[in-house]
Amino acid sequence: MEAMFWSCLLGGAVFALLSVIIGDIVGSWLDGIFDILALDFLKPIIMASAVTTFGGAGVLLVRYTALGSAAVILISILIALFMSVVIYFAYVKPMENSENSTGFSATELPGKLGEVTIPIPASGFGEIMVNFVAGNTLHIASSWDNTEIPVGTLVVIIDSKEGVVQVSRLYENDQEKEMV
């Protein structure tokens, strides 16, 4: 029975080492295999940690306790399940939530500040640059209040319709800008 525990421990350790060294290659080979299950706690990292923990707990319990085989297996399974839950909530779930996206929604645009990069005529289109967390984005813009807006002017987005943002000057004149 100790051989089974050692096999699980070493197999999990080898899997972890290979994942670190050639994780991207193996990840592309296995891409989609575990999507059938579609359960977050059955991800390969969770399963591998469960097998490794099961093996490690089993080796320790066999060597340092006088428990019977059934008790050692049961306690090892419980320890493996507990550690899998800990790893899921302490590592996997936070990593999934930390992924950044460069995407944005048009509903996020109103209220954002931008800078005119191509002059906006009173009744035509120009371009503004808006700074998001992931970088700058350029948008086709028209003047909301039908006034000409020169390059370099700070503007606020009022609305977004059909891919065109309607903007207005943030400051009406240089005197207001200096007050801030």
N, C-alpha and C positions, 0 to 999 in steps of 0.2 A: 504494500500500500504506500510505503514511503516513496517508492519509485514513481508512482502516479503523481504524488505531490511535487516531487523534484521535476518531473516532466512538465507539469503545468507552470511551475516557477520559472524554469529555464526557457520554456517555449514563449511565455509572456515577455521575459526579458529580451530574448532574441527579437521578437516582434517589435518591441519598443525601440531597440537599437536600429533595426532595419527601417523603422518608420522615420527615425531621426535622420538617418543617412540617405535613404532613397525614398523618402515619403512622397514626394511629388510624382515620381514614376509609378510607385505602387498605387497611389491615390488615383491616377488616371486609369490604371488597369481595373481597379475596383469600382470606378465611378459608376454609380447607379445600381450596383449589386444590392446594397442595403436599403435602397429606396422602396423596395417591395414591402418591407416591414413598416416603413414610415413612422417608426416610434423613436423618439429622441434618445431614450435610454438604451437602445440597441445599437448605438453607433460603435464602430470598431474600437475606438479608444476606450469606451466604457467596457466593452466585452473583454478586451485584452487586459485591462486593469483588474477585472473580476477574476479572470483565469489566473493571473499572476498572484493576486492576493489570496485566492483559494489555495494555490500551491504553497505560498510562503507560510500561511497560517497553518496549513496541514503539516508541513515539515516541523514547524515549531511545536505544535501540539503533540505530534507523535514522539518527538525527542524529549520534551520537557514536562510531559504530563503522563499520568497513568490511565488516561481515558481509553475506552474501548474504540474500536474502529468506527462504529456507527456514530458515536458522540463526536469523534474527531471530524468526521465528514460533515455532520450537521453544523457544528460550531464553525468550521471552515467556510461553509456555504453562507452562514449568517454574517460572518466577518466580511466575506467577499461582497455580499449584497450591500452591507453598510458602507463599505469603502467605495463601491460603485456610485451610490447615492451621493456621498461626499464629493467625489470627483466630478460628478455631473453638475452639482449645484455650486461647487467652488471653482471649477475650471471651465467646463464645456459651456454651460449656459451663459456665464459672463462673456466668454469669447464670442459667442454668437451675437450677443447684444452689442458688442463693441465694433462690429463691422461698420465702416463708413460707406456711404454712397455719395457719388457725385451728382446723382439725380436730384431734381427738384420738381415741384409742382407749380403750375401757373397760379394756383391759389395762394402760394407763398409770396408771390411778387408784390402785390399791393402793400405799400408802406415801406418797402425797401428803398434804400438810397442808391443812386447811381451817378455816373459821370458821363456827360455827353462826349462821344468819340467822333461822331459825324454830325455836323450841325443839323438841327431840326427846324425846317421852315414852318411858318405859321400854319400852312395847310398842306403838309406833305410828311415825308418820313425821313428820319435820321437813325442814329444808332446810339445806344447807351451801353455802358459796362457796369454790371452789378457784381459786387464782391460777395461770394458765398464762402462757407467754411472750406469747401474743397477746392476753391479757386474762383476765377472770374468768369462770368458769362456775358456774352454780347446779345443784345436784343434789339429788334427793330422797334423804333419808338416814334410816336407822334405827340404833338403838343396838345395837352388836355384843354388849355385855355386859349388855344389858337394864337400863340405868340411865338416869335422866332427865338430859338435857344441856341447860343453859340457853343463851340467846342470848349470843353473844360468846365462847363457849368455843372454844379451839383444839382441833381433833380431828385424828386421823390416820385415813386410809381403810384399812380392813382388807381389804375385799372388795367386789366389785361383782357383783350378781346381778339379772338381769331389770330393769335400769334403776334399781335402788336400791343406793346405796352403804351399806355397813355401816361405822360409825365407832366409835371409842373415844376417850375424852379423852386428850389428849396429856399433860396433867399431872393427877394425881389430886387435888392440892390447891394452894393458892396458894403454900405454902412451897416446893414443888418448882419452881414457875414462877419464883420469885425467885432460886433457886439458879443458874439458867441465865442 
